[in-house]
Amino acid sequence: RAAELSCLCLSLSDSHSTDFEVHRNWLAITHSLPLSRWYYENSSEWTLDYPPLFAWFEFGLSHVARRFDPDMLDVQRLQHRSPPTVLFQRLSVVCSDLCCRCVREQKPSRDLLKRPSFILAVLLLWNFGLLVVDHVHFQYNGFLFGVLLLSVAKHLQSRHLQGALLFAVLLNLKHIYLYVAPAYGIYLLRSFCFTQDNTDSSVRWSSFSPARLAALGVIVTSVCVVSFGPFVLLGQLPQVLSRLFPFKRGLCHAYWAPNAWALYNVLDKTLVTLGVRLKLLQEAELPKASMTGGLVQESQHALLPSISPSVTLVCTLLSVLPAALSIWLRPRGARGFLRCLVLCALGSFLFGWHVHEKAVLMAVLPLSILAVESREDAGIFLVLATTGHYSLFPLLFTPAELPIKILLMLMFTLYSFTALTSLFSGHGSLLHPLEVVYLLGLVVVAIACEIVYPLTPWQQTLPFLPLLATSVYCALGVCYSFVRLYVILLRQEVKSKQL
């Protein structure tokens, strides 16, 4: 309760990010402008670039917002941050989170704190990433992840149509969840539309149910019609899609997400530096790379081939293909679907175009469910969650926020380690020695970036250095977790064939 009160007080503080102005501007757009101008308005650089269903969500919030401060709904009042506006924005996140905290109540008992269900509830509801991204930084991820996890829960309960409906709604709220759409599509087609398997677990083609496929089609189409229909009638679908998929923003975000392209960028820089110092390359003849400018823009690599959106699409599809094939060839029920979902989320995070660092939570949160059921998954969760959460540190960059993020990170990390270790006690350590060394390395990186670097002259000459170090070091842990998850999947395949 003390932690809850502290976080609530923090969420109502004056601390906010650029995303605060983003969502305030969207409130103003949807409230004060006609529908036909929602996806054309560009008075602010923070144009509306979420799917229409989220725009309708903002429209609904705006009618409550006007009771706090009508001025926040004026499109021309850029950077409007009155105390009532801040209060409303913070309360809107808290209330939307509470609406999605659908965790079953547990009867009191002495071993409640050690139950997997209680541990899972803490890992999900008090996830460090959600706390800092939503309640300190400012976004609505808790609400959206609540819809995702509720959809997953419906599939675990074999309520597939309800799960499909929730996911269709989610996609129309935030299109980043296309990352996990392959897992949903393959799983529903294989395990819902085909009703029987052969004795060797292969698909029985004669069991295909057109009625079930039609039911899924009706659900998805209905949600899309409600969301996009008005803009289709206005002839604005191309404009809406151009806002949702702005490929000119560049391969990486201003702060590199810890993924494969961060490593690729560093490799390009390293090769160029070595080539120039060894006099194998002439610096004047090389194209000027702009990957470390800290800007959202199109950029190119100096030596390695520059990456296009089509290349990232192919790499992403190849990275998730084995996971998708596994639940098609050998379905393992909803748990197999969940593992595929995590792999799709991580594959898209590692190889996608213009990935935001916050997207790592799309793998961390579902993996929490597997972590309380499997010792090996628990170890991977500890590596991925610790690494992914630390990669969010640059989002909170002011000195006042330093003790806040360190304290919240330590609280969640210590609980994760102690709770999961207790849950799987008697089976050895959850982590390999090298994994422990790697995670301890995060402490070194944190001290170097948060304490030592601000005291050096590099702060003026190399402003991107701490972001680069954080991104690259965390990328190693995320890539490692992705490989480990695939190793488990392949091991399961081998065991199935032996049986």
C-alpha positions as CSV (number, residue, x, y, z in Angstrom):
1,R,0.0,0.0,0.0
2,A,2.9,2.4,0.8
3,A,4.4,1.7,-2.7
4,E,1.0,2.2,-4.3
5,L,0.5,5.6,-2.5
6,S,4.0,6.7,-3.5
7,C,3.5,5.8,-7.1
8,L,0.1,7.6,-7.2
9,C,1.6,10.7,-5.7
10,L,4.4,10.5,-8.3
11,S,1.9,10.1,-11.1
12,L,0.1,13.3,-10.1
13,S,3.3,15.3,-9.9
14,D,4.4,17.9,-12.5
15,S,6.9,15.6,-14.1
16,H,6.0,15.0,-17.7
17,S,7.6,14.3,-21.1
18,T,6.9,15.2,-24.7
19,D,4.2,12.5,-24.8
20,F,2.3,14.7,-22.4
21,E,1.9,17.3,-25.1
22,V,1.3,14.7,-27.7
23,H,-1.8,13.4,-26.0
24,R,-3.0,16.9,-24.9
25,N,-2.8,17.9,-28.6
26,W,-4.8,14.9,-29.6
27,L,-7.4,15.8,-27.0
28,A,-7.6,19.2,-28.6
29,I,-7.7,17.9,-32.2
30,T,-10.5,15.4,-31.6
31,H,-12.6,17.8,-29.5
32,S,-12.4,21.1,-31.4
33,L,-12.0,20.0,-35.0
34,P,-14.4,18.2,-37.3
35,L,-13.7,14.6,-38.0
36,S,-12.6,15.4,-41.6
37,R,-9.6,17.3,-40.2
38,W,-8.3,14.9,-37.5
39,Y,-5.7,13.3,-39.6
40,Y,-4.8,16.5,-41.5
41,E,-4.2,18.9,-38.6
42,N,-0.5,19.7,-38.3
43,S,-0.3,22.9,-36.3
44,S,1.8,20.9,-33.8
45,E,4.6,18.5,-34.7
46,W,2.8,16.0,-32.6
47,T,0.2,15.0,-35.2
48,L,-2.4,12.3,-34.7
49,D,-0.7,9.0,-35.7
50,Y,-2.7,6.4,-33.8
51,P,-5.5,4.3,-35.3
52,P,-9.0,5.9,-35.3
53,L,-10.3,3.9,-32.3
54,F,-7.7,5.5,-30.1
55,A,-8.7,8.9,-31.6
56,W,-12.3,8.1,-30.5
57,F,-10.9,7.3,-27.0
58,E,-9.2,10.7,-26.9
59,F,-12.5,12.2,-28.1
60,G,-14.3,10.6,-25.2
61,L,-11.7,11.8,-22.7
62,S,-11.9,15.4,-24.1
63,H,-15.5,15.7,-22.9
64,V,-14.2,15.1,-19.3
65,A,-11.1,17.2,-19.8
66,R,-13.2,20.4,-20.6
67,R,-14.5,20.3,-17.0
68,F,-10.9,20.6,-15.7
69,D,-9.5,23.2,-18.1
70,P,-11.3,24.1,-21.4
71,D,-8.1,25.8,-22.6
72,M,-6.3,22.5,-23.0
73,L,-8.7,21.7,-25.8
74,D,-7.6,24.7,-27.9
75,V,-5.5,23.4,-30.8
76,Q,-3.5,26.7,-31.0
77,R,-2.5,26.5,-27.3
78,L,0.7,24.5,-27.8
79,Q,2.6,23.3,-24.7
80,H,-0.3,24.2,-22.5
81,R,0.5,22.7,-19.1
82,S,-1.8,24.3,-16.5
83,P,-2.1,22.4,-13.1
84,P,-5.7,21.3,-13.9
85,T,-4.4,20.0,-17.3
86,V,-1.6,18.0,-15.6
87,L,-4.0,16.7,-13.0
88,F,-6.5,15.5,-15.6
89,Q,-3.9,13.9,-17.8
90,R,-2.4,12.0,-14.9
91,L,-5.8,10.9,-13.6
92,S,-6.8,9.7,-17.0
93,V,-3.9,7.3,-17.1
94,V,-4.5,6.0,-13.5
95,C,-8.3,5.5,-14.2
96,S,-7.6,3.7,-17.6
97,D,-5.2,1.4,-15.8
98,L,-7.6,0.6,-13.1
99,C,-10.3,-0.4,-15.6
100,C,-8.0,-3.1,-17.0
101,R,-6.7,-4.6,-13.7
102,C,-8.9,-7.6,-14.0
103,V,-6.9,-9.9,-11.6
104,R,-8.9,-12.5,-9.7
105,E,-9.1,-11.9,-6.0
106,Q,-7.4,-14.5,-3.8
107,K,-8.7,-15.8,-0.6
108,P,-6.4,-15.0,2.4
109,S,-3.9,-17.8,3.3
110,R,-0.5,-18.1,4.8
111,D,1.2,-19.0,1.6
112,L,-0.6,-16.4,-0.6
113,L,2.6,-14.4,-1.2
114,K,4.3,-17.5,-2.6
115,R,1.6,-18.5,-5.0
116,P,2.4,-18.3,-8.7
117,S,-0.9,-16.3,-9.2
118,F,0.1,-13.7,-6.7
119,I,3.7,-13.4,-8.0
120,L,2.3,-13.1,-11.6
121,A,-0.1,-10.3,-10.4
122,V,2.8,-8.3,-9.0
123,L,5.0,-8.9,-12.0
124,L,2.2,-7.6,-14.2
125,L,0.5,-4.9,-12.2
126,W,3.7,-3.4,-10.7
127,N,5.9,-3.8,-13.7
128,F,8.7,-1.2,-13.5
129,G,8.4,-0.4,-17.2
130,L,4.7,0.4,-17.0
131,L,5.2,2.5,-13.9
132,V,7.8,4.8,-15.4
133,V,6.5,4.9,-19.0
134,D,2.9,5.6,-18.0
135,H,3.0,7.4,-14.7
136,V,6.3,9.3,-14.8
137,H,7.0,9.6,-18.5
138,F,3.3,9.6,-19.7
139,Q,1.5,7.2,-21.9
140,Y,-1.5,4.8,-21.8
141,N,0.4,1.6,-22.2
142,G,-1.1,0.0,-19.0
143,F,-4.6,0.3,-20.5
144,L,-3.5,-1.2,-23.8
145,F,-1.5,-4.0,-22.3
146,G,-4.5,-4.7,-20.1
147,V,-6.5,-5.4,-23.3
148,L,-3.7,-7.6,-24.7
149,L,-3.4,-9.7,-21.5
150,L,-7.2,-10.0,-21.3
151,S,-7.2,-11.2,-24.9
152,V,-4.5,-13.8,-24.0
153,A,-6.5,-14.9,-21.0
154,K,-9.5,-15.5,-23.1
155,H,-7.5,-17.8,-25.3
156,L,-6.1,-19.6,-22.3
157,Q,-9.7,-20.2,-21.3
158,S,-10.6,-21.4,-24.9
159,R,-12.8,-18.4,-25.4
160,H,-11.3,-17.8,-28.8
161,L,-13.9,-15.5,-30.3
162,Q,-13.8,-13.2,-27.3
163,G,-10.0,-13.2,-27.5
164,A,-10.1,-12.4,-31.2
165,L,-12.5,-9.5,-30.6
166,L,-10.3,-8.0,-27.9
167,F,-7.2,-8.2,-30.1
168,A,-9.1,-6.6,-33.0
169,V,-10.0,-3.8,-30.7
170,L,-6.4,-3.5,-29.6
171,L,-5.1,-3.3,-33.1
172,N,-7.4,-0.4,-33.8
173,L,-6.3,1.3,-30.6
174,K,-2.5,1.0,-31.3
175,H,-1.2,-0.5,-34.5
176,I,2.2,-1.5,-32.9
177,Y,0.4,-4.7,-31.8
178,L,0.8,-5.8,-35.4
179,Y,4.1,-7.1,-34.0
180,V,2.2,-10.1,-32.5
181,A,-0.5,-10.4,-35.2
182,P,1.3,-13.4,-36.8
183,A,0.9,-15.4,-33.5
184,Y,-2.8,-14.6,-33.4
185,G,-3.5,-15.3,-37.0
186,I,-1.7,-18.7,-37.2
187,Y,-3.0,-19.8,-33.8
188,L,-6.6,-19.0,-34.5
189,L,-6.4,-20.6,-38.0
190,R,-4.7,-23.7,-36.8
191,S,-6.3,-24.3,-33.4
192,F,-9.8,-22.8,-33.9
193,C,-10.7,-23.0,-37.6
194,F,-9.3,-26.6,-37.8
195,T,-11.1,-28.5,-35.1
196,Q,-9.2,-31.9,-35.2
197,D,-5.6,-33.2,-35.5
198,N,-4.3,-36.4,-36.9
199,T,-2.7,-38.9,-34.5
200,D,0.8,-37.4,-35.2
201,S,-0.5,-33.9,-34.3
202,S,-0.5,-32.8,-37.9
203,V,-3.5,-30.8,-39.2
204,R,-6.6,-32.8,-40.4
205,W,-7.6,-30.8,-43.4
206,S,-11.1,-32.2,-43.5
207,S,-11.8,-30.7,-40.1
208,F,-11.7,-27.1,-41.4
209,S,-14.7,-25.1,-40.3
210,P,-15.8,-22.3,-42.7
211,A,-18.3,-21.1,-40.1
212,R,-15.6,-20.5,-37.6
213,L,-13.4,-18.6,-40.1
214,A,-16.5,-16.6,-41.1
215,A,-17.1,-15.8,-37.4
216,L,-13.5,-14.5,-37.0
217,G,-13.9,-12.5,-40.2
218,V,-17.1,-10.9,-39.1
219,I,-15.5,-9.9,-35.7
220,V,-12.4,-8.4,-37.3
221,T,-14.3,-6.6,-40.1
222,S,-16.9,-5.2,-37.7
223,V,-14.3,-3.6,-35.4
224,C,-12.4,-2.2,-38.4
225,V,-15.6,-0.8,-39.9
226,V,-16.4,1.0,-36.6
227,S,-12.9,2.3,-36.4
228,F,-12.0,3.2,-40.0
229,G,-15.5,3.4,-41.6
230,P,-16.1,7.1,-41.2
231,F,-12.7,7.9,-42.7
232,V,-13.3,5.5,-45.6
233,L,-16.6,7.4,-46.3
234,L,-14.7,10.7,-46.3
235,G,-12.2,9.3,-48.7
236,Q,-9.3,9.7,-46.2
237,L,-8.1,6.2,-45.8
238,P,-4.8,6.8,-47.6
239,Q,-4.2,9.9,-45.4
240,V,-4.9,7.9,-42.2
241,L,-2.6,5.1,-43.3
242,S,0.2,7.6,-44.2
243,R,0.0,8.9,-40.6
244,L,0.1,5.3,-39.1
245,F,3.1,4.2,-41.2
246,P,5.5,7.2,-41.5
247,F,8.5,5.4,-43.0
248,K,10.4,8.7,-43.5
249,R,11.1,8.8,-39.7
250,G,14.2,6.6,-40.2
251,L,15.5,3.2,-39.2
252,C,16.0,4.0,-35.5
253,H,14.3,6.3,-33.0
254,A,16.1,9.3,-31.6
255,Y,17.2,7.1,-28.8
256,W,18.1,3.7,-30.3
257,A,16.0,0.9,-29.1
258,P,18.2,-2.0,-27.8
259,N,17.8,-4.2,-30.9
260,A,19.8,-5.6,-33.8
261,W,19.9,-2.3,-35.7
262,A,21.6,-0.7,-32.7
263,L,24.4,-3.3,-33.0
264,Y,24.4,-2.8,-36.7
265,N,24.9,1.0,-36.3
266,V,27.7,0.5,-33.9
267,L,29.4,-2.0,-36.2
268,D,29.2,0.6,-39.0
269,K,30.8,3.2,-36.8
270,T,33.5,0.9,-35.6
271,L,34.4,-0.3,-39.1
272,V,34.7,3.3,-40.3
273,T,36.8,4.4,-37.4
274,L,39.2,1.4,-37.8
275,G,39.3,1.9,-41.5
276,V,40.2,5.6,-41.2
277,R,42.8,5.0,-38.4
278,L,44.5,2.2,-40.4
279,K,44.4,4.5,-43.5
280,L,42.3,1.9,-45.4
281,L,39.5,4.5,-45.9
282,Q,39.5,8.2,-46.7
283,E,37.2,9.9,-44.3
284,A,36.4,12.7,-46.9
285,E,35.2,10.1,-49.4
286,L,32.8,8.4,-47.1
287,P,29.1,9.4,-46.9
288,K,28.3,11.3,-43.8
289,A,26.4,9.0,-41.4
290,S,23.8,10.6,-39.1
291,M,22.7,7.7,-36.9
292,T,24.1,9.3,-33.7
293,G,22.5,12.7,-34.1
294,G,19.7,12.0,-31.7
295,L,17.1,13.0,-34.3
296,V,14.1,11.4,-35.8
297,Q,14.9,11.4,-39.5
298,E,16.0,9.3,-42.4
299,S,19.7,8.5,-42.2
300,Q,22.3,6.4,-43.9
301,H,25.2,4.2,-42.9
302,A,28.7,5.2,-43.8
303,L,30.2,1.9,-44.8
304,L,27.7,-0.9,-44.3
305,P,24.6,-1.0,-46.6
306,S,21.9,1.3,-45.4
307,I,18.7,-0.5,-44.3
308,S,15.4,0.1,-46.0
309,P,11.9,-0.6,-44.6
310,S,11.5,-3.6,-46.9
311,V,14.7,-5.1,-45.5
312,T,13.5,-4.8,-41.9
313,L,10.2,-6.3,-43.0
314,V,11.9,-9.4,-44.5
315,C,14.2,-9.7,-41.4
316,T,11.2,-9.5,-39.1
317,L,9.2,-12.1,-41.0
318,L,12.2,-14.5,-41.1
319,S,12.7,-14.0,-37.3
320,V,9.2,-15.0,-36.4
321,L,8.7,-17.6,-39.1
322,P,10.0,-20.6,-37.0
323,A,7.8,-19.7,-34.1
324,A,4.7,-19.4,-36.4
325,L,5.6,-22.7,-38.0
326,S,5.9,-24.4,-34.6
327,I,2.3,-23.7,-33.6
328,W,1.1,-24.7,-37.1
329,L,2.9,-28.0,-37.3
330,R,2.7,-29.0,-33.6
331,P,0.2,-27.0,-31.7
332,R,0.7,-27.0,-27.9
333,G,-2.5,-25.3,-27.0
334,A,-2.7,-21.7,-25.6
335,R,0.8,-22.0,-23.9
336,G,2.4,-22.7,-27.3
337,F,0.5,-19.6,-28.6
338,L,1.8,-17.5,-25.7
339,R,5.4,-18.6,-26.4
340,C,4.9,-17.8,-30.1
341,L,3.5,-14.4,-29.1
342,V,6.6,-13.5,-27.1
343,L,8.9,-14.6,-29.9
344,C,6.9,-12.5,-32.4
345,A,7.1,-9.5,-30.1
346,L,10.8,-9.9,-29.6
347,G,11.5,-10.6,-33.3
348,S,9.6,-7.5,-34.3
349,F,11.4,-5.5,-31.6
350,L,14.8,-6.7,-32.8
351,F,14.4,-6.2,-36.5
352,G,11.5,-3.8,-37.0
353,W,11.6,-0.3,-38.6
354,H,11.8,2.7,-36.3
355,V,11.2,0.7,-33.1
356,H,10.6,2.6,-29.9
357,E,12.4,1.4,-26.8
358,K,9.1,1.0,-24.9
359,A,8.1,-1.8,-27.3
360,V,10.2,-4.3,-25.3
361,L,7.4,-4.4,-22.8
362,M,5.3,-6.2,-25.4
363,A,7.6,-9.3,-24.8
364,V,8.3,-8.7,-21.1
365,L,4.7,-8.7,-19.9
366,P,3.5,-11.9,-21.6
367,L,6.7,-13.7,-20.7
368,S,5.8,-13.0,-17.0
369,I,3.0,-15.6,-17.5
370,L,5.5,-18.3,-18.7
371,A,8.0,-17.3,-16.0
372,V,5.8,-18.5,-13.1
373,E,5.2,-21.8,-14.8
374,S,8.7,-22.8,-16.0
375,R,12.1,-22.5,-14.3
376,E,13.9,-22.0,-17.6
377,D,11.5,-19.3,-18.7
378,A,11.9,-17.6,-15.3
379,G,15.6,-17.3,-15.9
380,I,15.0,-15.8,-19.3
381,F,12.5,-13.4,-17.9
382,L,14.9,-12.1,-15.3
383,V,17.5,-11.4,-18.0
384,L,15.0,-9.8,-20.4
385,A,13.1,-7.8,-17.8
386,T,16.1,-6.5,-16.1
387,T,17.8,-5.5,-19.4
388,G,14.6,-4.2,-21.0
389,H,13.7,-2.1,-18.0
390,Y,17.2,-0.6,-17.7
391,S,17.0,0.3,-21.4
392,L,14.1,2.7,-20.4
393,F,16.3,4.7,-18.1
394,P,17.1,7.4,-20.7
395,L,13.4,8.3,-20.9
396,L,13.8,9.8,-17.4
397,F,16.8,12.0,-17.8
398,T,16.5,14.8,-15.3
399,P,18.5,14.8,-12.0
400,A,15.3,14.8,-10.0
401,E,14.2,11.6,-11.7
402,L,17.4,9.7,-11.1
403,P,16.6,8.4,-7.5
404,I,13.0,7.7,-8.6
405,K,13.9,5.4,-11.4
406,I,16.7,3.7,-9.4
407,L,14.4,3.0,-6.5
408,L,11.5,1.7,-8.6
409,M,13.9,-0.5,-10.6
410,L,15.5,-1.9,-7.5
411,M,12.2,-2.7,-5.9
412,F,10.8,-4.5,-8.9
413,T,14.1,-6.3,-9.7
414,L,14.7,-7.5,-6.2
415,Y,11.1,-8.8,-5.9
416,S,11.3,-10.6,-9.3
417,F,14.5,-12.3,-8.3
418,T,13.4,-13.3,-4.8
419,A,9.9,-14.4,-5.7
420,L,10.9,-16.5,-8.7
421,T,13.9,-18.0,-6.9
422,S,11.5,-19.0,-4.0
423,L,9.0,-20.3,-6.4
424,F,11.5,-22.7,-8.0
425,S,13.6,-23.3,-4.9
426,G,15.4,-26.7,-4.8
427,H,16.1,-26.7,-8.5
428,G,19.3,-24.8,-8.6
429,S,20.0,-21.2,-9.7
430,L,17.7,-19.6,-12.2
431,L,20.7,-17.9,-13.9
432,H,23.9,-19.2,-15.4
433,P,27.2,-17.6,-14.1
434,L,27.7,-15.6,-17.3
435,E,24.2,-14.3,-17.1
436,V,24.9,-13.0,-13.6
437,V,28.1,-11.3,-14.8
438,Y,26.2,-9.7,-17.7
439,L,23.4,-8.3,-15.4
440,L,26.0,-7.0,-12.9
441,G,27.5,-5.2,-15.9
442,L,24.3,-3.1,-16.0
443,V,25.4,-1.6,-12.7
444,V,28.7,-0.6,-14.2
445,V,26.9,0.9,-17.2
446,A,24.5,2.8,-14.9
447,I,27.3,4.3,-12.8
448,A,29.2,5.3,-15.9
449,C,26.3,6.9,-17.7
450,E,24.4,8.4,-14.8
451,I,27.2,9.5,-12.4
452,V,30.6,9.6,-14.2
453,Y,29.6,10.8,-17.6
454,P,28.0,14.1,-16.4
455,L,31.2,15.0,-14.7
456,T,33.3,14.6,-17.9
457,P,33.9,17.0,-20.8
458,W,32.4,14.4,-23.1
459,Q,29.0,15.7,-22.1
460,Q,29.6,18.6,-24.5
461,T,31.5,16.8,-27.2
462,L,29.8,13.4,-27.2
463,P,26.2,14.0,-26.1
464,F,24.9,10.7,-27.6
465,L,27.5,8.5,-25.8
466,P,25.4,7.4,-22.8
467,L,22.5,6.6,-25.0
468,L,24.7,4.6,-27.3
469,A,26.3,2.7,-24.4
470,T,22.9,1.9,-22.8
471,S,21.3,0.8,-26.1
472,V,24.2,-1.4,-27.3
473,Y,24.8,-3.1,-23.9
474,C,21.0,-3.8,-23.5
475,A,20.8,-5.0,-27.1
476,L,23.1,-7.8,-26.2
477,G,20.8,-9.0,-23.4
478,V,17.7,-8.7,-25.6
479,C,19.3,-10.7,-28.4
480,Y,20.5,-13.3,-26.0
481,S,17.0,-13.7,-24.5
482,F,15.5,-14.1,-28.0
483,V,18.0,-16.9,-28.8
484,R,17.4,-18.6,-25.5
485,L,13.6,-18.6,-26.1
486,Y,14.2,-20.2,-29.5
487,V,16.5,-22.8,-28.0
488,I,13.6,-23.9,-25.7
489,L,11.2,-24.0,-28.6
490,L,13.6,-26.2,-30.7
491,R,14.2,-28.4,-27.7
492,Q,10.5,-29.0,-27.4
493,E,10.3,-29.9,-31.1
494,V,13.1,-32.5,-30.7
495,K,11.3,-34.0,-27.7
496,S,8.0,-34.2,-29.6
497,K,9.6,-36.0,-32.5
498,Q,11.3,-38.5,-30.1
499,L,7.9,-39.3,-28.6
